[in-house]
Amino acid sequence: MSQPNHAAAAGHRDAEGAKIGMWLFIFTEILLFGGLFLLYAVYRAANPQDFHFAATTLDTFLGTVNTLLLLTSSLTMALSIHALSRRKARSSLVWILLTLTAGIGFLVIKGFEWSAKFHHGLYPNADELLRHTPGESLFYGLYFAMTGLHGVHLIIGILVLSVMAWFVFWTKAAEGDEHPWLVPLENSGLYWHLVDVVWIFLFPLFYLIS
């Protein structure tokens, strides 16, 4: 009679360990982006006018749409976890797919933005950008580095959620049992929320600078 209890306890410890590991990973990511935000603050303080002028060339409308997409994706991500916690796998899958749609939409819009900047020669080491002030070059260098790094994290999140969607769809939970992929989905959700929060900081720094 004690074996099931031992198994449940071991499973609980594994779940707690996975969550702690994810929080530690998120902490390292916060340190990474925090360092970049600090670097941005230093360069902006030294070149306020150049940063302001360069920011006017960014498309605030597209940045706002992308912000709304990621905020919506955080909601759908939370709803997918809630649905799976109630053993509603089909509903969870729908919310995951909506989250993925929002994430892919963000990347598509960001791709248009980057393409426009490349078309106008406003990218690091471009001849056109070298004709601008050093402050503007710093702005665009940070813009591409920080939004690019954020984009890489978003792509990773999309790949992870795609895997989660596959397993949520194919894995069946026993009646009354917690879905075996609930904890991995919760950890994936933490990562996704981190990516969203980073963008919430990036958006005003680059698009709403004054």
C-alpha positions in Angstrom: 0.0 0.0 0.0 2.9 2.3 0.5 4.3 2.1 -3.0 1.8 4.4 -4.6 2.5 7.0 -1.8 6.2 6.7 -2.5 5.7 7.2 -6.2 3.5 10.2 -5.7 6.0 11.7 -3.3 8.8 11.1 -5.8 6.8 12.7 -8.6 6.0 15.7 -6.4 9.7 16.2 -5.7 10.6 15.9 -9.4 7.9 18.5 -10.2 9.2 20.9 -7.5 12.8 20.4 -8.7 11.8 21.2 -12.3 10.1 24.4 -11.2 13.1 25.5 -9.1 15.4 24.7 -12.0 13.2 26.9 -14.3 13.2 29.8 -11.9 17.0 29.6 -11.7 17.2 29.6 -15.5 14.9 32.6 -15.6 17.1 34.4 -13.0 20.1 34.0 -15.3 18.0 35.4 -18.2 17.1 38.4 -16.1 20.8 39.0 -15.4 21.5 38.8 -19.2 18.9 41.3 -20.2 19.4 43.4 -17.1 23.0 43.9 -18.2 21.8 45.0 -21.7 19.3 47.4 -20.2 22.0 48.9 -18.1 24.2 49.3 -21.1 21.4 51.0 -23.0 20.8 53.4 -20.1 24.5 54.4 -20.1 24.6 55.1 -23.8 21.2 56.8 -23.8 22.3 59.2 -21.0 25.4 60.0 -23.0 23.5 60.5 -26.3 20.0 61.7 -25.5 19.3 63.7 -28.6 20.7 61.1 -31.0 18.7 58.3 -29.3 15.5 60.4 -29.6 16.0 61.2 -33.2 16.8 57.6 -34.1 13.8 56.4 -32.3 11.5 58.5 -34.5 12.5 56.3 -37.4 10.9 53.2 -35.8 7.3 52.3 -36.5 5.4 52.9 -33.2 2.2 51.4 -34.7 3.8 48.1 -35.5 5.6 48.1 -32.1 2.2 48.6 -30.4 0.6 45.8 -32.4 3.4 43.5 -31.4 3.0 44.5 -27.8 -0.7 43.7 -27.9 0.1 40.3 -29.6 2.5 39.3 -26.8 0.2 40.5 -24.0 -2.6 38.4 -25.6 -0.2 35.5 -25.9 0.5 35.7 -22.1 -3.2 35.4 -21.5 -3.7 32.5 -23.8 -0.7 30.8 -22.3 -2.2 31.1 -18.8 -5.5 29.8 -20.1 -3.8 26.8 -21.6 -2.2 25.9 -18.3 -5.5 26.4 -16.4 -7.3 24.2 -18.9 -4.7 21.4 -18.6 -4.8 21.6 -14.8 -8.5 20.8 -15.1 -7.7 17.9 -17.4 -9.2 19.6 -20.4 -6.5 18.7 -22.9 -8.4 19.8 -26.0 -9.1 23.2 -24.6 -5.5 23.5 -23.5 -4.3 22.6 -27.0 -6.5 25.3 -28.6 -5.0 27.9 -26.2 -1.5 26.8 -27.0 -2.1 27.1 -30.7 -3.5 30.6 -30.2 -0.3 31.4 -28.2 1.8 30.1 -31.0 -0.2 32.1 -33.6 0.4 35.3 -31.6 4.1 34.5 -31.3 4.5 33.8 -35.0 2.6 37.0 -35.8 5.0 39.0 -33.7 8.0 37.5 -35.6 6.4 38.3 -39.0 5.8 41.9 -38.0 9.3 42.2 -36.6 10.7 40.7 -39.9 8.9 43.5 -41.8 10.4 46.1 -39.5 13.9 44.7 -39.8 13.6 44.5 -43.6 12.6 48.1 -43.8 15.7 49.1 -41.8 18.0 47.0 -44.0 16.4 48.5 -47.1 17.3 52.0 -45.8 20.8 51.0 -44.7 20.0 51.5 -41.0 21.8 48.4 -39.6 25.2 48.0 -37.9 28.3 48.7 -40.1 26.1 49.8 -43.1 27.6 52.6 -45.2 24.4 54.7 -44.8 24.4 54.3 -41.0 28.1 55.2 -40.8 27.2 58.7 -42.2 25.0 59.2 -39.1 26.2 60.4 -35.7 27.9 57.9 -33.4 24.9 58.1 -31.0 22.5 57.0 -33.7 24.8 54.1 -34.6 24.8 53.1 -31.0 21.0 53.2 -30.9 20.6 51.0 -34.0 23.4 48.6 -32.7 21.5 48.2 -29.4 18.2 47.9 -31.3 19.3 45.1 -33.5 21.2 43.3 -30.7 18.4 43.5 -28.1 15.4 42.9 -30.3 17.4 40.2 -32.1 18.2 38.4 -28.9 14.6 38.7 -27.8 13.5 37.3 -31.2 15.8 34.3 -30.7 14.2 33.6 -27.3 10.8 33.9 -28.8 11.7 31.4 -31.5 12.9 29.0 -28.8 9.6 29.5 -27.0 7.7 28.7 -30.1 9.6 25.5 -30.6 9.1 24.5 -27.0 5.4 25.2 -27.1 5.1 23.3 -30.4 6.5 20.2 -28.6 4.1 20.8 -25.7 1.2 21.0 -28.1 2.2 17.6 -29.6 2.4 15.9 -26.3 -0.7 17.5 -24.9 -2.6 16.2 -27.9 -1.3 12.7 -27.8 -0.9 12.0 -24.1 -4.0 10.8 -22.2 -4.2 11.2 -18.4 -5.9 8.6 -16.3 -9.2 9.5 -14.8 -8.7 11.8 -11.8 -4.9 12.0 -12.3 -3.0 15.2 -13.1 -2.0 15.4 -16.7 1.7 14.2 -17.0 2.6 17.2 -19.1 1.1 19.9 -16.8 4.4 20.7 -15.0 6.4 21.0 -18.3 3.7 23.2 -19.7 3.8 25.4 -16.5 7.6 25.7 -16.9 7.1 26.5 -20.6 4.6 29.2 -19.6 7.1 30.8 -17.2 9.6 31.0 -20.0 7.0 32.5 -22.4 6.0 35.1 -19.8 9.7 36.0 -19.4 9.9 36.7 -23.1 6.8 38.8 -22.9 8.1 40.8 -19.9 11.4 41.5 -21.7 9.4 43.0 -24.6 7.4 45.2 -22.3 10.7 46.8 -21.3 12.1 46.9 -24.9 9.0 48.6 -26.4 9.1 51.9 -24.4 12.9 52.0 -24.5 13.1 52.0 -28.2 9.7 53.1 -29.5 8.5 55.6 -26.9 11.8 57.3 -26.1 11.4 61.0 -25.5 
